[in-house]
Amino acid sequence: MNKKEIYKFNQAILQILKFHERVISALKFELSAKRSQILAVNS
C-alpha cells in the first residue's frame, strides 16, 4: 500500500465511524424516548 491508498483507507474508516456514531446516538435517543413513555404509562 502506498501513502495515497492508506489515506483513502483511513478516510473510509472515518466515514464509517461517523455514520456508526450517528446511528448509535439515534438509537439511544429512541430508547430514552421509549423509556420515558413507559414511565409515563406506569405512573
N, C-alpha and C positions, 0 to 999 in steps of 0.2 A: 504493500500500500504506500502510495506517495502522500505528501502532505495535503494535497488538494482532496484526495479521496478521504483521508482521515477527517478533514474539516467538514466535508459533506456528511460523513457518517455521524459526527458529533452533532451537527445541526439537526439531522433527522431524529436523533435520540432526544435532543432538547424539545423538539416539536411534540414528540410522543409524550414526554414527561409533562409538558404544559397541558396537553389535552387530558391526560390522566388526572392532573390536579383539578381541572375544571369539572370533570366527571365526578370525582370524589367529593368535592365541595357541594356539587348539586345533590348528590345522594345524601350527604349529611344534612343538608337543608330539608330535603324531603322527609328524612327520618325525624328530625326535630319537629317539623310541622305535624307529622302523624302523631308523635308522642304528645304534643300539646292538645291535639284533637281528642285523643284517648283520655287524657287527664280531664278535659272539659266535660266529656261524656260521663266519666265516673263520679265527678263531684256533685 
